[in-house]
Amino acid sequence: MNIILDIFPIVIFFAVYKFYGIYAATGAAIIFSLLQLLYYLVRYRTFKPLQLITFIIIFLFGGTTLLLHNPIYIKWKPSIVYWIFALVFLISQLIYKKPFIQTVMGKNIRLSKNLWPQLNISWVFFFTLMGILNLYVAYHYNTNTWVDFKLFGILGATFVFTIIQAIYLSRFMIDNEKETTD
């Protein structure tokens, strides 16, 4: 359910863009991101800090797009979000000595202690690359292509990257049953 809620503003942005254009889609993205944040606040009495950061960035860059009537600002938004994610992951590992990916996924999977930093750095590279790729598409292709890339390209790349990592990590996962019988 959370994954659907997390991609909901992107899907709304895409749908509104196809019928009404970039400015209506930008306004819808701002509104639905706020609604998403409020939903988490009402339902769970909290929200993830990254959700708040994402909303603030969408509000600032989307608002600038609407105010200056220039779509380049909303096109920068995914890159900024990805680079903030990359920084969070990198800082968690370098300064706090606990990879952020371990904080997020450590309750669901068990890996050896030295595999977590590798996994974390792979996400740093992924987020950095996706930010660069987003700007490449934003500056070298028309808005329609960028919107398609934002939905299908970015989500598709994230899905493929996650699947490849899951396959790779499955070889190294620590089995709780095996650990208790040894």
C-alpha positions in Angstrom: 0.0 0.0 0.0 2.8 2.4 0.9 4.5 2.0 -2.5 1.2 3.0 -4.2 0.9 6.1 -2.0 4.5 7.0 -2.7 4.1 6.9 -6.5 0.6 8.4 -6.5 1.8 12.0 -7.0 3.9 10.9 -10.0 1.0 9.1 -11.6 -1.3 12.1 -11.0 1.3 14.4 -12.5 1.5 12.1 -15.6 -2.2 11.8 -16.0 -3.0 15.5 -15.6 -0.1 16.4 -17.9 -1.5 14.3 -20.7 -4.9 16.0 -20.5 -4.1 19.5 -19.3 -0.4 20.3 -19.8 2.7 20.9 -17.6 1.3 23.7 -15.5 -1.8 21.9 -14.4 0.2 18.8 -13.8 2.6 20.8 -11.6 -0.2 22.3 -9.6 -1.7 18.8 -9.2 1.6 17.4 -8.1 1.9 20.1 -5.4 -1.7 19.5 -4.2 -1.4 15.7 -4.2 2.0 15.7 -2.5 0.5 17.8 0.3 -2.5 15.5 0.5 -0.1 12.5 0.7 1.8 14.2 3.6 -1.5 15.0 5.4 -2.7 11.4 4.9 0.4 10.0 6.5 0.1 12.5 9.3 -3.5 11.6 10.0 -3.1 7.9 9.5 0.2 7.2 11.2 0.6 10.4 13.3 4.0 10.9 11.6 5.6 10.9 8.2 9.0 10.1 6.9 11.4 13.0 6.8 12.2 12.3 3.2 8.5 12.8 2.4 8.6 16.2 3.9 11.7 17.1 2.0 10.2 15.8 -1.2 7.1 18.0 -0.6 9.1 21.1 0.1 11.1 20.6 -3.1 8.0 20.0 -5.1 6.4 23.1 -3.6 9.5 25.3 -4.2 10.3 24.0 -7.7 6.7 23.5 -8.7 5.7 26.9 -7.3 8.6 28.5 -9.2 7.5 26.8 -12.4 4.0 28.2 -11.9 5.1 31.6 -10.8 7.6 32.1 -13.7 5.7 30.1 -16.2 8.8 28.0 -17.0 8.7 24.2 -16.8 12.5 23.8 -16.4 12.1 24.3 -12.6 9.8 21.3 -12.2 12.1 19.3 -14.4 14.9 19.9 -12.0 12.9 18.6 -9.0 13.6 14.8 -9.5 17.3 15.5 -9.8 17.3 17.5 -6.6 15.4 14.8 -4.8 17.7 12.1 -6.1 20.8 14.0 -5.1 19.5 14.7 -1.6 18.8 10.9 -1.3 22.4 10.2 -2.5 23.8 12.7 0.1 21.7 11.2 2.9 22.9 7.7 2.1 26.5 8.9 1.7 26.6 11.0 4.9 25.0 8.2 6.9 27.8 5.9 5.9 30.7 8.3 6.2 29.7 10.3 9.2 27.3 8.2 11.2 29.0 4.9 10.3 25.7 3.2 9.7 24.5 2.9 6.1 21.0 4.4 5.7 20.0 1.4 3.6 20.6 -0.7 6.7 18.4 1.6 8.8 15.6 1.3 6.2 15.9 -2.4 5.3 17.7 -3.9 8.3 14.4 -5.0 9.9 13.3 -6.9 6.8 16.5 -8.6 5.6 19.7 -9.8 7.3 23.0 -9.3 5.6 26.6 -9.5 6.8 27.9 -6.3 8.3 30.3 -5.6 5.5 27.7 -6.0 2.8 25.5 -3.1 4.0 28.1 -0.4 3.0 28.4 -1.8 -0.5 24.6 -1.8 -0.9 24.4 1.7 0.4 27.1 3.0 -2.0 25.4 1.3 -4.9 22.3 3.4 -4.1 24.4 6.5 -3.8 25.6 5.9 -7.4 22.1 5.0 -8.6 20.6 8.2 -7.2 23.4 10.3 -8.6 23.1 8.7 -12.0 19.3 9.1 -12.1 19.7 12.8 -11.2 22.1 13.3 -14.1 20.0 11.3 -16.5 16.9 13.3 -15.5 18.6 16.6 -16.4 20.0 15.1 -19.6 16.5 14.2 -20.7 15.1 17.5 -19.5 17.6 19.6 -21.5 17.9 17.4 -24.6 14.3 16.4 -25.2 10.8 18.0 -25.3 8.6 18.2 -22.2 6.4 15.3 -23.4 9.4 13.0 -23.6 10.6 14.2 -20.2 7.2 13.4 -18.6 7.2 9.9 -20.1 10.8 9.4 -18.9 9.9 10.6 -15.4 7.1 8.0 -15.1 8.3 5.1 -17.1 12.1 5.6 -17.3 12.8 6.5 -13.7 10.3 4.1 -12.2 11.4 1.4 -14.6 15.1 1.9 -13.9 14.4 1.9 -10.1 12.4 -1.3 -10.5 15.1 -3.0 -12.6 17.9 -1.8 -10.2 16.0 -3.1 -7.2 15.4 -6.5 -8.9 19.0 -6.9 -9.8 20.1 -6.0 -6.3 17.6 -8.5 -4.8 18.9 -11.3 -7.0 22.5 -10.4 -6.1 21.8 -10.0 -2.4 19.8 -13.3 -2.2 23.1 -15.1 -2.3 24.3 -13.3 0.8 21.2 -13.1 3.0 21.6 -14.6 6.4 19.0 -17.3 7.1 17.6 -17.0 10.6 16.6 -20.7 10.8 20.1 -21.8 9.8 21.7 -19.4 12.3 19.7 -20.8 15.2 20.4 -24.4 14.4 24.2 -23.9 14.0 
